[in-house]
Amino acid sequence: MKTNVEVEELISVLEKLRAEQHPEIPSKLIRDIVEVEFERTDDRAQARKETKRLIDEFLKSVDEEV
């Protein structure tokens, strides 16, 4: 199990990559996904479901902007 420090380090690395390669993706989405995955390590199916929901909500908001 990862500690909060490890999770924050992971988020920091992912944020750097996001900013450099995909600035159109909100940093909050990355943070939310990592937090869901971390919080649901004991229930992978639920983690996938919640991650999918977060991504679907983001994609829906992008479609509404277009």
Backbone bond lengths (Angstrom), bond angles and torsions (degrees), N, CA, C in turn:
res aa  C-N    CA-C-N  psi(-1)  N-CA   C-N-CA  omega(-1)  CA-C   N-CA-C  phi
1 M - - - 1.460 - - 1.529 108.87 -
2 K 1.286 115.41 136.57 1.465 120.85 -178.73 1.531 109.75 -81.91
3 T 1.322 114.50 148.82 1.454 119.85 175.29 1.523 108.98 -88.09
4 N 1.318 115.65 167.72 1.462 120.23 177.93 1.523 111.54 -60.42
5 V 1.324 117.51 -34.43 1.466 121.11 178.63 1.523 109.22 -64.40
6 E 1.328 117.63 -43.94 1.461 120.98 178.88 1.520 111.16 -64.12
7 V 1.320 117.10 -38.53 1.462 121.14 178.33 1.521 109.85 -64.63
8 E 1.323 117.32 -44.20 1.465 120.77 178.62 1.523 111.32 -64.17
9 E 1.328 117.21 -37.20 1.469 120.26 176.39 1.526 110.37 -64.86
10 L 1.319 117.10 -42.33 1.466 121.83 177.47 1.526 110.24 -61.31
11 I 1.317 116.63 -46.56 1.469 120.64 178.88 1.525 110.06 -60.57
12 S 1.308 117.62 -40.17 1.456 121.64 179.61 1.531 111.15 -61.68
13 V 1.308 116.96 -45.27 1.467 121.08 178.78 1.523 110.27 -65.06
14 L 1.326 116.60 -45.83 1.466 120.07 179.69 1.526 111.31 -63.54
15 E 1.312 116.94 -36.59 1.463 120.59 178.83 1.528 110.92 -64.73
16 K 1.317 116.20 -40.56 1.466 119.56 177.77 1.530 110.23 -61.93
17 L 1.318 116.62 -46.52 1.468 120.57 178.44 1.523 111.29 -62.81
18 R 1.314 116.46 -43.51 1.462 120.86 179.92 1.520 110.73 -59.67
19 A 1.328 116.48 -47.86 1.461 121.09 -177.92 1.526 111.75 -62.71
20 E 1.328 116.45 -37.68 1.463 120.64 -178.70 1.525 113.06 -77.31
21 Q 1.326 116.65 -41.10 1.463 120.22 -169.91 1.527 114.86 -106.76
22 H 1.318 117.35 -28.36 1.467 120.56 -176.27 1.531 111.12 -142.89
23 P 1.325 117.12 64.36 1.469 119.75 -177.22 1.534 113.24 -64.71
24 E 1.322 116.96 -14.99 1.463 120.15 178.64 1.532 112.61 -73.23
25 I 1.311 116.83 -15.68 1.467 121.01 177.81 1.527 107.72 -88.46
26 P 1.319 117.44 126.86 1.474 119.60 -178.99 1.532 112.41 -65.31
27 S 1.299 116.54 139.16 1.465 120.09 178.48 1.529 110.98 -62.30
28 K 1.324 116.53 -30.92 1.473 120.01 178.39 1.526 111.18 -61.41
29 L 1.321 117.41 -36.30 1.466 120.26 178.90 1.522 110.45 -62.68
30 I 1.321 116.97 -44.84 1.465 120.90 178.96 1.523 110.14 -61.51
31 R 1.326 116.17 -47.73 1.473 120.49 179.71 1.528 110.75 -60.11
32 D 1.325 117.00 -45.18 1.467 120.85 -179.19 1.522 111.54 -61.68
33 I 1.330 117.21 -41.61 1.461 120.82 179.53 1.521 110.87 -64.31
34 V 1.318 116.68 -46.05 1.470 119.96 179.69 1.530 110.02 -61.88
35 E 1.312 116.85 -42.89 1.467 119.80 -179.45 1.527 111.55 -64.07
36 V 1.327 117.23 -41.75 1.476 120.26 177.67 1.519 109.98 -61.90
37 E 1.322 116.63 -46.84 1.461 120.09 -179.26 1.527 110.96 -62.17
38 F 1.321 117.13 -39.51 1.461 121.23 179.37 1.527 111.15 -67.84
39 E 1.330 116.47 -44.65 1.463 120.75 -177.24 1.524 112.72 -69.23
40 R 1.325 117.61 -25.60 1.463 121.61 -174.80 1.522 112.86 -110.26
41 T 1.323 117.42 31.48 1.461 119.26 179.86 1.525 112.28 -61.63
42 D 1.315 117.12 -23.69 1.461 121.08 -179.86 1.529 112.63 -86.22
43 D 1.321 117.91 -9.77 1.469 121.99 -178.90 1.530 108.62 -139.88
44 R 1.323 115.82 82.67 1.462 121.25 -175.06 1.524 112.25 -61.65
45 A 1.326 117.49 -36.20 1.472 120.31 180.00 1.528 109.93 -63.12
46 Q 1.321 116.77 -43.19 1.464 120.60 178.79 1.527 110.68 -66.67
47 A 1.319 117.08 -38.20 1.468 120.83 178.21 1.523 109.93 -61.83
48 R 1.331 117.32 -45.62 1.469 120.37 178.18 1.519 111.17 -61.60
49 K 1.329 116.05 -42.34 1.466 120.76 -179.55 1.529 110.63 -61.62
50 E 1.321 117.25 -46.67 1.465 120.89 -179.08 1.529 111.50 -68.78
51 T 1.331 117.05 -37.18 1.459 120.46 177.44 1.520 110.04 -64.96
52 K 1.306 116.64 -43.93 1.469 120.78 177.38 1.527 110.58 -59.70
53 R 1.318 116.80 -41.13 1.464 120.67 179.12 1.537 110.83 -61.97
54 L 1.326 116.36 -44.22 1.468 120.40 179.02 1.530 111.04 -60.75
55 I 1.313 115.93 -44.10 1.466 119.91 -179.67 1.521 110.66 -67.71
56 D 1.331 117.18 -42.77 1.467 120.77 178.20 1.526 111.31 -59.93
57 E 1.330 117.15 -42.21 1.468 120.62 178.38 1.521 111.12 -62.96
58 F 1.329 116.48 -41.31 1.465 119.95 177.80 1.525 110.62 -63.23
59 L 1.333 116.84 -47.54 1.463 120.17 -179.19 1.526 111.65 -63.16
60 K 1.312 117.10 -36.81 1.458 120.66 177.53 1.529 110.00 -64.52
61 S 1.314 117.64 -40.82 1.467 120.35 179.65 1.532 110.57 -66.60
62 V 1.319 117.73 -33.53 1.464 121.61 178.10 1.524 108.71 -68.71
63 D 1.330 117.46 -43.42 1.469 121.28 179.22 1.533 110.55 -62.02
64 E 1.315 118.10 -36.70 1.461 121.54 -178.91 1.523 111.61 -69.79
65 E 1.333 117.02 -27.66 1.463 121.07 179.33 1.525 112.16 -75.10
66 V 1.317 116.39 -25.40 1.475 120.50 -175.54 1.497 111.66 -81.59
